[in-house]
């Protein structure tokens, strides 16, 4: 084979392998590092590990994804970069955001990213069967079974039949006042997920850290936003 052709074929093979291994948009890491992304968001990446979470969930360019309870929009920005301009992010804030200044800020966030649509509907009113992937992060730790089992059913409802969702929160310990510490028990999360009719695909340790012993509030600056967190990957029961 002529060397120039051999080199071209080799480059194409590498590109194919990279594409297969890198299902997210090819400029994903570049967008995460871009200075247009808030510095506070970039500073959280070491603890929140966006690349690993996207790989765990199988996020791919062109998907429709939902950020449930999007808050300040960290996951919204990450998901926007991951699915690229051909994908869609539904950034769900809920109706309460409209009663605060947050609503304007969140609309501006969605408009600035191009592939994001802000939703201020109640979670149960989101379009069903729309999401390839959904994420709900740090939204459950003040709830109980009465509130969270219906909440998790609604998370499942937005998923396509083969879609998956990540359920992420701060880990607490049985001997502590977890509500005060903004934490919850892993066993409670697992029980409520199953009671909501969801199937646990994987319980991942990618956001675990031994640096957090669960005795401080998850918002305590001494933790530096690097709390010990569980990640459940779930889908609707088959």
N, C-alpha and C positions, 0 to 999 in steps of 0.2 A: 504493500500500500504506500502511495506517495506520502512522505512525511507530513505535508501540509494537510492532506485529507485525513490522515491518521489523527493529527492533532485536533482537527475540527470534530471528528467523530467522538474522540475522547472528551472534548469539551461538552458536546451534546449529551453524552452519557452522564457526565458529572451534573449537568443541569437537570437531567431527568431525575437523578438520585436526590439532588437537593430539593427539587419540587416535591418528590414523594415524602421526603423526611420533613419538609418545611411547608406544611399544609396552609399555614397562615400566609398573609400577603408578603411578598418578598422584601418589602421595605419596612416590615414590622419593627425590627430592632432599631432601624434608623429613626422611625417616628417616635419610639419610646425615648430615644436620646435627644431628640430635637429640642432646642431651647424654647420653642413655642409651647411645648408642654409644661405645665406649671412645675416649678422647681420642687415644691412640696410633694407632688406626685412622683417625680423622679427619685426623690430621696427615700420614698417608701418601697421602691422596687426590690431592694435587697431582701426585705422581710416578706413582701407579698409575692415575689417570684412569678411575674406575669408570664414569662416564656414557659415555665414548667406547668402552670395552671392551664394555659392554652393547649399544651400538648396533652395533658391529662384528659381534657374534655374533647379533644379531637376537633378543635375549632379550625375551620378552613376558610380560605378566601371565598367570598361569594355567599356565605351562609347568612341566615337570618338568626339573630341572637337577641336575647332580652336581658337587660340589667335590671333586676327587680329591687326596688327600694334603693335607687341609684345614689341618693345622698349627694356628696360632693362631686361625683362623676369619675372617680379613679378607674373603676372597671369600665365605665362607658368609654373613656378615652382608649383604654387598652383594647377593648373589643372592637372599637372603630378601626384601630390600626390593624387588628388581626384579620378582619373580614374584607378590608380594602374597599375601594369605591364601588365594586360590584355587589357588595354585601349590604345588609341593613341591620342597624342596631335600634331596638326599641328601648329607650331609656325611661324606665318607669319610676316616677317620683310620687305619685299618689295625689289625691285632691288637697291634702293639707298644705302642700307646697305652694298652692295658689294663694293661700291666706298670708303668705310671708314674702319677703323680698326674694327668697329662694326661687320662686316661680319665674321671675324675670331672668335671673342668672342662669337657670336651667334651660330656659328657652334659648338664650344666647349661646350656651354651650352646645346644644343640639344643632343650632344653625351654623356654628363655626366649624363643625366637623364634617358636614356635608352628607354623610351616610347615616345620620342619627335622627330619629324621630322621638320627641319628648312626649310622654304620656302622663296625664294627670288623672287618669281614671282610677277607680278602685281596682285592686288586683283582680278580683273576681270578674270584672267587666272587660279585662283584656281579651283580645281575639284568641279563641282557642286554637290549638293545633298549628301554631304559627312558627314556633321556635325550633331550630335545630339544636340550639344550646341556650340554656338560661343560667344565670348566676344570681344567688341571693347571698350577700356577704354582710355579716355583722348586724343582722336585722332581727334575730330571734331571741337574744339573751334576756330581754325583759318580759317575755311572754310565758304563758302556761299552756297546758294541754288544750284547754277550752278554746283558746285563741289560735294556737299554732297548728293544730291538726287541720282546721279549715284552711288556714294560710298555706300549708304545704299541699293540700289538695289543689288549691288555685295555682300554685307553682307547677304542679303536674299538668294542669289543664292547658297551659300555654304551650306545652311541648308537642311536637309532632310525634306520631306513634313510635318512631325510632330515635327521638330526641333525648338528650340527657341534661341534667341540671346539677350545678355545684351548690351545695349548702355548706356555708363556711361561718364559723363563729369562734369567739374566745372561749377557751376551755377553763372550766371551774373545777373545784374540788368539793366533795360532799360535806366537809367540815366547815366550809366558809359560807358567808352570806353572799352568794353569787350575784343576786340582783344588785346589791350595792356595788359590787366589783365589776359590773357589766360583763358577766360571764354566765356560762351554763354548763350543765353536765353533758358529757358525750352520750351517756346512757339515756338521758331524756331525749336528746335529739334523735337517737336511733329508734327509740320507742315511738316517737311521734311521727317520724318518717314512715315507719311501717304501718302505723294506725291510719295514716292518710292514704294508704293504698299505693305507696311508692315502693319500688324495689331498689335496694342498695346494690349498685354495680361494683363500687369500690369504696373503701375507707382509706384515704391516702394520708400519709404523714409528711407531705411535702411542705406544709406550713407549720410543722412542729418545731419547737425550740426548747432546749433544756435551760436556756437563760431566764425563762419565766417560770417561777415556782407556784403561780396561781394565787399568791397571797396579796398582791397589789392590784389596785384597779387596773383594768385593761387600758384606761386612759392616762395612767400615771406616767409623767414624763421620764421617770427612771427606767421604764420599759422601752421608751423610745419608739412606740408604735410597733414593737416587735413582740407581740403577745404570742403565746402558744395557742395554735388554732387547729381545729379539726376541719377536715374536708370530706364530705360525703358526696360521691357521684351517684345520682339516682336517675331512675326512669320510671315511667308508668308501668305498673304491673302488667305483664304479658298474659 
